[in-house]
Every structure is written in C-alpha cells, then in structure tokens.
C-alpha cells in the first residue's frame, strides 16, 4: 500500500471523487514505494496568480516523476465558447480546470526549486480526472495524457492508470529538444529525492490538516456508518423476537440503543440488560432522559431482589449463578413484578443466555415471557463468549430456541467500527479467517497497528512507553488511549506501574491515560487500544481475549507479547499470510 499523507481523508470532504480516489488508491497493493499527498496547499507567496492554490493529489512515483491531480466529480460538464460549466447548477461558468491545475503545478515547481535546487529536475505532470462523467476533449491545448474520464477511472487499478498516463507524458516530453535535463536524469525521483520532497512538502500539508481531536473525527465517522446498520431494525419491524448475531464491530450495541429508543417513544416499557458494569454505565448515559427505559447489568438486576445477602468469597460463583437467580425469581413473583416490561433487550448476550436460571428471571419480567413476548437480543456467540467457557455457538442459541422456536436470527457481517487495515492486521495475528463480509470504514488508520515482543516486565513497560510516545506524536491525546490487560485489572502491568505511567483505572469520561482488563472493557471502544500481559496465545480463552480486545479499537491496536511465544506466534502469522 502507498504512503498516504495525511493517512486518512476527512469524511466530510465535499468531493465524492476525492474520497473515492483516496480510498481506492490507499488500499492498492504493490505500490508501497509510492507517496501520495492529499490537498497540498500552495500559499500565495509561491503561487503565480497570488491566490491560494491547491493540488487535490500529488503522486510521487519512483523513477517516473510526480503527477499533480485535479479531481472533478461533477456528473454533467459542458464547454461553450471556451467556457467551462461544471454541474447543472453552474450558470455563470467556471475556470478551466487544466489552466487551474497548470497554474498551481508551476507554482509548486517554483516553490520546490527555490527551496531545494537538487529537486527541480524531477518532472511534474498534470492530470485532471473526471470521476463521474465521460468527457471527450478535442483541443490542441489539451493533451490526451493529461486527463481521464469516468470509464478509465473505473476500469481497473488506479495505480495502473497513473503509470500509463505518466509514462505516455514522459515519452511526449522526451521528444522535445528542451527535455535534455530529463534524458540526463532518467531514474528520478530516487529514494533520497522522495525523502527530501516529503520533508519539503509535508509541513505545508499538515498545517492544513491539523486535527484538534482525533476521537471527535472518528466518532463522527462511526455514527455515519453505524446508522447504515439501522436498516436491520426497519426490515424486521414486524417481528417480535429477533436475535442479532455478529462479530465485534458490526454495530450491535448501536442497534440495541436505537431499538430501545424507538420502543420508548412508542410508550413501551423497556428492560435493557448487559453483563458488564462499564457497558451498563455507557448505556445509561446514552439513554438518559427516557424514563421508561431501565438499564442494568444482569447481576445488579437480580441483586435488587436480594439486597441483604453478602456471599463469602468461596461461595461467589454458586451465589451469582444459582442461589441469587432462584431467590430473585421468587421475589419477582412475591412483589407481583412479573410481566413488568413490554420489550426486553439483551446486549452481549453470549455472556447471559447460557444460564437457564438467569433466563427464567428475564422470562418472568417480560410481558408474555420469552416465548410470546417481544425481545431483541444481541451477541457474538463465536468469538466473544469469554464468560461462557466450553459452550458452543449452537448450544447457546439452542438454549434460546427451546424457549422460542420461531425467533428470527439476523446476521450482521458489516464491520462499521474498525478500519479495514487495523482489523486485517489483528485477524492475521490471530491466524483467523475474516468473519466480516465488508468494512464500511475502508480508510487507513491514522496510526498503523503493530505488535512487539518483551522478555520481562521491565522491557514490556519500556515498549509500552514507546507506543505511547508514538501515539502522542501522531496527534492522539492520552484520553484516546486505553491499555487493556489479559489478566485481572489489579494484577496488570499497568496497575503495578500506574504512577510511572500516570494512568488511572478506566472511567467513561477519561481525562488522561487509562487502563483496565479486557473483561471489564467488553462492549466499549476507544481510538487506540494497547493489549498487554499476553504470555500465551494458544488457548481458546487467550484467542478470544485477543479478538475481543483488538476489536475495541476504532483506529489502531498494539499488541505486547512475551518472547516465549514468539516461535508459535511467527508460525501462526506466516500461516495466516499464506492463506
């Protein structure tokens, strides 16, 4: 994949052509030595017309040169008496895009030569791409190599189109007597030239792309794409009981929240249950203001029917899994609270529906029960059942099927949380086939996902600090980063070194660097996730923990593995890459 500067395009970019060009070219293989700069501003001091100019894309191709690209995404273009009309609403005419591009391109050449004379002999060629309409130009002023219409744009890989255009342009230029300088420099730009060009041009570019808050930008993107998943609710509106199943990142929690809001607005009483306390707090925050929605963890709900008992440490498992639900069941009946809710919503259901005593209580609280009542249940029954050990997906779903044989099982396969590059990196590390049919966030991550090896806690802490520095350098805040441990929160490396790291236990509104366990962070997300304390990856539990932790990242995930698993890790990673 090419080096993109900046690494991602603003989803609010008004030109659909620019977004499509950026997305497609950024994912192309076999052009890792290319550099592509987006929205390169040429300041008035360097621009020959004394007006701020912008090159949509500047593509630097080793041994061939640079292409300055102007994108025109209008669906209708006409030229009358030499005047360009771009789009149906253009009544007064627009500037000729070829003249516009050449002016800006020549200003760029001037800027380069004034700042580094060694780079002035690297050729720059213009290319106007009409992404959404066919344009045939018959003019001596416009060379066929300097534009591409929609058919060319969509007929194959963009890298092949660009290589074809620049090669033809070079051939035409070499026919001219004035191109002696190019004949003497046939293999430029070389690696050193490209490095110098980036150093020269990148500061101008990044000043215009400063992101005050990466998390805010990512959040807008997530909301945009997750809303597309609401179609699932619309299409299933006539079904009372639906199981929404899908891997992490497919928008299950967003859909669950939307489902609760829609029901509440219709006057229904909604019981919204999950397993994790942090997720429950997040849901309460999102649903604040809806008096007819009750949000609770399963344990807190059951405990409300037995507030006095304090189980001993030795009896914890038996109490929460057996004794408490039986007490709660009796007290629900005694208090005549059976049938209290019109809609039951369960999120992260893979952690709940395997226990029949828990289901008995929820069945009792739901009007008409799980068999005839209305419920929406959400879960990942394959990759994230880290509480329900040794229980298969089919066993969990069959447990629900026994109570309601006719429910709809709706599969979610579109990943709307993770960037494709980050997700594929994680799946390769896990040697897993992708559970997703597509990715809605196809842009590259701001920061590339990576893995690191350590031999002891001291080295792991050192690597952790290096990752944190890299994140801050890329513009993330400490509050965008969450450190997740494979082990219990209190036993994690982050907890033991919280003063050195200046880190706190994670809360919903972190004001700095935070940490917790993977278990506690289930159902939540953060821009950057750092997974620590992985001293084995062979067990099914460890693999599920890795997947659950990695899929929390809305931008990038960074893995810290103990060196004793390096051989096993490398074997699995190679196996995944060779699939």
N, C-alpha and C positions, 0 to 999 in steps of 0.2 A: 504494500500500500504506500502511496506517496506521503511525503511530509507536508501536512496542511498547516498553514499559518494564517489566521489562528486555527486551532484544532477543530473548531465547530462553527457552524453558521447560526446566527441569530434566527430562531424560528419565526420571528416577526418580520424578517426581511420581506419587503413588499413584492419582490420579483420572484414568481414561482420558477422561472427559468434558472435564476441563480441558485435557488435551493436545490433544484433537480440536478444541475451541473455539479454542485459541491457534493451532494450525497452520492451520486454515481461515481464520480472520479475518485472520491476518498476511499471507496471500497474496492477499487480495482487492484488486482494482484500484479506482480512482475514489473512494477514501476516504483519500487522502493527508493530508487536514486533520484526520483523527480521531486521537485519542491514547487508547491502551488500556494501563492499568496492571494488572499481574497480581499477585495475593497481596499486597494492601495491608493491612498490619497496623495495627490501631488499638490503641495502648498503653492499659493500664489507667487511666492518668491522664486519658484522654479518653473512655474507654468507660463508658457509663452504668451497666452492670452490674458494673463494676470487674473484669471479666475480659478478658483479651486477646481482641480480636475480629479477624476477617479477612474482607475482601471479596475473593472469588475474582478478579473482574474489575471494574474501574471504567472505563467507556467514556465519553469526553468527546467530544460531538458538537457542532460549531459551530452556533449559533443554535437548538439544541434543548434542550441540557442535558446531564446526566450520568445514566448508568444503572449502578446498583450490582447486580452479577450474582452470584448464588449458583448453583453448578453441583452438581447431584445426578446421579450416574452409576449409581445402583442399578438393577438390572434388575427388581426387584419392590418395590413400595411399597404399603402398605395403611394405612388410618386406622381405628382402632377407638375409639369413645367419645372422640374428640378427640385420641387419642394416635397419633403417627406411628411406624410401624415401617419402617425403611429397610433393605431387603435381607432375604434369607431368614434370615440368622443373627441378626437383631435381635430378641431375645426380650423385652427389658425396655423398649423404646420409646426414641425419640429426640426431641430438641427440634424443635418446629415450625419448618421452615426459613424460613417467612415472618416469624415472630416473631424468629428469629435474625438474619435479614437486616435487618429494620427497626431492631432494636436497634443493630446495627453501623452502619447507614446514618445514624441520628440522631446517633450518637456522632461520625461523620465530619463531619456538618453542624456540630456544636458545635465541633469542632476547627478547621474552616475559618473559621467566624465569629469565633472567639476570636483567630485569627491574622491574618485579613485581612477586615475588615468589608465591604469592597467586593465580596467574593466570596459573601457569604451569601445573595444573592438569586438565585443560579444554582440552578435546581431539580435535585434528585436523585430519580430514580425507581427503585423496586426491581423486579427481575426474577429469578425463580427458573426455571432451565432444567433440565428432567428429560431428560437426553440419551439415556437408554437404555430408557425405558418411557413408555407412554401414561398420563396422569393426567387425570381429569376431576373438577374440584372444584366442588361446589355448596354454597357458603357465602357468607353476606353479608360475612364477614370477608376474603374473598379476591376481588379484582377480576380479571377475565379478562385485563386488560392486564398483570398482574404475574407471569404465568407462561407458559411454553411447554413443550409435551411433545415427545417424540422426533420425531413426524411433522412438526411445524412446524420443529423444529431441523434436520431433514434434507431439507426440501423445496426449498431454494434457498439463495441467498447469505445469510449471517448478517447482513450489513450491512442488507439489506432487511428482515429480521425485526426487527432492533433499531430501525430507523427507524419501522416500523409500530407497534411497541409504545410507543415514546416519544411518537409523535405522538398516539396514542389517549389515552395517560396525560395529556398536556398538555391535550387537549380536555376531558377529565373534570375536571381541576383548574381550568380556566378557567371552568367552570360555577359554581364556588363563589364566594361573596362574599369569602371570605378570600384569594382569589388576586389581589387588586388589584395587589400587588407584581409579579406576573408580567406583567400587562397593560401595566405601565409599562416593562417590560424584555423586549420580545418577541424580540430578536435576540441574546440572550446564551446561552452564552458567546461573546464575540468573541475575536479573535486575542490581544489583551492578557490577557484573562481566562484563556485556556488556558495562556499562558506563566506567569502567576502561580500557577495551580493546580499546574503541573508543578514549579515552584520550591518550592512549599509541601509537596507530597506526595512528590516523588521521593526526598528524603533518607531518609524513613521506609521507603520501599520498598527502596532499595538497601542499607540496613543489614541487611535480612533476606535479601538476595540476594548477599552478598559471595562471590565465587568465589576461593578461595585459589589455585587453579591451573587456568586455562582449559584448558591442554593435557591435564590429567588428565580433566576433564569430557568434552572432545571425544574422547579415547581410549576412554572407556567407551562412548560413543555409537557410535563406529566399530566397535568389537568386536561390539556388539549387532547392528548392521545387516549387517556383513560375514558374520556367522555364517549369515545367511539364504541367502547365496550357496553355502554348503556343500551345499545340496540338489543342486547340479550334480554334485558328486562322487558322491553317493548314487545318483542316477539313471543314472550312467554307469559304475557299479562293474563291470559285466560286459564293458566294452570295454577292450581292451588299449592302444589308441593313440587319444588324444584331443587335438585342437588346440583350446584355449580361446582364442578371439579376441574382443577387445572393446576399446573405447576406455579411456583412463586413468580410474581411479577406480571400475572395476567389480569390484574385489576379486581381480584375477588373482594377485597375489603372496600374498595371504592363502590363497587356494585352493591355490596351489602348495605353501605351507608345510604346510597340512593334509594334502595328498596325500602329502608326504614322511613326515610323522609316522605316518600310517596304515600306510604300507608298512613303515616301520621297525619298528613294533610287531608286524607280522606276520613279522618276521625277514628282510625283504628288504634287500639292499644297494642304497643309493640314491646316484646321482650327480646333484647339483643344480648346474646351470651358469647363469651370467648373464654380462653383459658388464662391468658397472660395479663398480669396486673397493668403493665405499661401500655399494652394494647387497649385495655379497658379505659385507661385514663385518656388515651388518644381519642377513642370513640366518644367518650363523654364530652370532650372538648368540641369535637366535630358536630355533635348532635345537641349541644347546649341550646336551650330555647324551645325544645319540643317536650312539653310536659307529659305527653302520652307515650314517650319512649323511655323504657327502663333499660339502662346499660349496666351489666355486671359481669364479673368473672363467675364462672360456674361455682367455684368454691365459696365466694362471697355470698352468692345467692343461697346456696344450701346452708351456709353458716348462719344466715339471718333467721333460720328456723331452729337453730340450736346455739344461741349466743353464749350460754353459760359453760359449756364443756371446754376444757383445755386439755387436749390429748398429750400424753407423755411422748417424748422423742421416739421411744421404742414402738409406740402404737400409732405413729403418724400415718403410715400407709394404710393400715386397716381402718383407721378412723375416717379418712377422707374418701376412701374408695368403697367402704362397706357400711360402717356404722352410721356415719353422718347422713348419707342419702336415704337410709331407711328411717332415721329419725325425722328427717325433713319431709319425707313422703307422708308420714303420719300427721305431722303438724300442719301440712298444707290442707289436708282434709279437715282436721280439727278446727282450723281457722276459716274454713269454707272459702279458701282461696283458689280452689280448683276452677279451671276454665277462666282465669282472670285476663288472659291475653288473646287478642284476635290474630296476631301474627308472631311467630317465633322465628328469629334469625340467629343462626349459629355461625360464627366465623372461626377459622382454624379448627374445623370440626373433626379433623383427623385425630385430635387430642381428646375428643369428648365422646364420640358416638360408639366407641368400643366398649364402654361401661354401661351395661343394661340398667343398673340401679340409678345412674345419673339420668339415663333416658326416661326411666319411669317417672322421675320427678318433673322433667320437662313436659312429658306427655300429659301429666296431670294439670300442669299450669296452663297449657294451651287449650283454648276452647275447641271442643270436639277431638282433642288429642292429636297425636301424630298420624293417626290413620285417616281421619276425616277433616282435621283442621287445616290451617294454612301455614306453611313454613317455607323458608328459603335457607338452605344450608350450604355453606361454602367450605371447601377444603382441598388440600393437596394430599391425597392418600397414598402417593407413591414415594415422594422424595422428602417430605417434611414430617412424617409421623415419628418424631423423636421421643415422644412420651409413650406412644403405643408400640412397645417393642415386640418383635416377633409376631406381629399381626399384619397380614397382607391387605392390600387394597380391596380385593374381592371380599375378604372376611368382614372388613369394616362396612363396606357398602351393603353386603348381605344382611348385616345386623340391622340396618335401617330398612332394608327391603322386607324383612319379616313383619315390621310394623305397618308398612305401607307399600304394597307390591306395585302400585301404579304410578309412583312418582316419576318425574322426568329427570334424566341425568344429562345435564347440559355441559358439554366440554368446552373449556376455554384454552385456546392454544396461542393466542397472540400475546407476545410479551410487550407490555407498554411501560414497564419500569426501567429495565436495564438497557444500556446501549448494546448494540449487537456485538461490538468489539469486546466489551467487558464480559458479556455473557459467554461468548465463544471461548474466550481465554479460560474462564472458570470451568467450562464443560470439558475442555482439553485436559486441564489439570486433574479433573475427576475421571478422565477416560470414559466420559458419558456421551451417548448419543443425545442430540438436542431434543428436548421434549416440546419445543416450540415449532409451529408452522411458519411463523413470521415474526419480525420485530418491527414495531411501529417507530421506535427511536433508532433509525439507521445511521445517524451521525456518529462519528468517532467520539470517544470520551475526551474530556478536557485533559485528563491525566491517564496515561496508559496503565493498565493493571499489570502487576508484577508479582513474582514470588522470590523469596530469599531463604537462605539456609543459615541456621545457627547451631553452635555446638554446646552452648551453655546459656544460662540466664543473662549473664553479663553481655554476651555477644548479641543475644536477642534484644536486649534493651538498647544496645548501640544501633542495631539495624532499625529498630522502631523509631529512634530519634532521627535517623537518616531519612526515613519515609516521611516523617512529619515535616522536616525541612523542605523536602521536595514538594509536598502538598502546599505549603505556605508560599513557596516560590512561584507556584502556578496560579496563585491568587485565591486559594481557599482560605477560609478562616478556621480557627481551632474548633469553633462551634459546628462546622460542617463535617467534622471527623469523629467517628465513633470506633473505639477499639473493642473488639468482641473476642472473648476467650472461649476456648473449647471446654475449659474447666469452670467450676463454680466461681462466681464473681469474687468472693473473698479469698480464693486461692490463686487468682490470676497474677501474672507478672505485672500487669498494670496496677492492680491493687497494692501489691507489695512495694511498688515504686511510684505511688501516686504523688508523693511530694516532689520527687525529682522530675516527674513529668508534668507537674502542676495540673493533674487531671482529677475529675470528680466522677462519682457514680452517675450514670446517665439519668437525666430527667427529660421530660417532654420539651422543655424550652432551654436547652443547654446554653450557657453563657461562656463556654470555653471547651477545652478538650474533655471528652467523657469516655467512660468505659463501662462495660457490663458483660454478662455472659450471653452466648448465642441463644440459650434457652429463654432468657428474660427479654430478649430483643425480638423474638418472633412476632411477625405481623407488622413490624415497623420498618423504616428505611432512613437512610442518610446519604448525602452525596458521596462521601468516602468512607469505606469500611476497611479496617485493618484486622485481619484474623490472626490471633496469636495462640501460643501454647499447644501447637499441634505436634505431638511426639509420636503419633501413629496415624495412618490413614487407611489401614487395611480393613478394619471392622466396618460393618454396615452402619453402626452408630456414628463413627467418625465421618464417613462419607456423607451421611445425611446432614451432619452438623456443618460440614464444609459447604454443601449446597445451600442449606438454609442461611448460613452466614453470608456467603458470597452474593446471594440474590437480594440482600438488603441494600446493595449499593446502587444509587441512581446515577453515579458517574463511574467510579473505579473501585476495585477491591485489591488489597495487597495481602499476600499470604506469607506467614513466617512458619517454616517447617524445621524440625530438628534434623540434623545431618544424618542421624542414624537411619532415617527413612529415605535417604537420597537415592540409593540404588533402586529401591522399589518404586519410588516416585518417577525416576527417569524412565524406567521400563514402561510404566503405565502411560506416561506423557508421550513417548515415542509411538506407542501402540495407538493412542488416540489420533495422533497426527497422520498415521499411515492408513487410517480407515477410509 
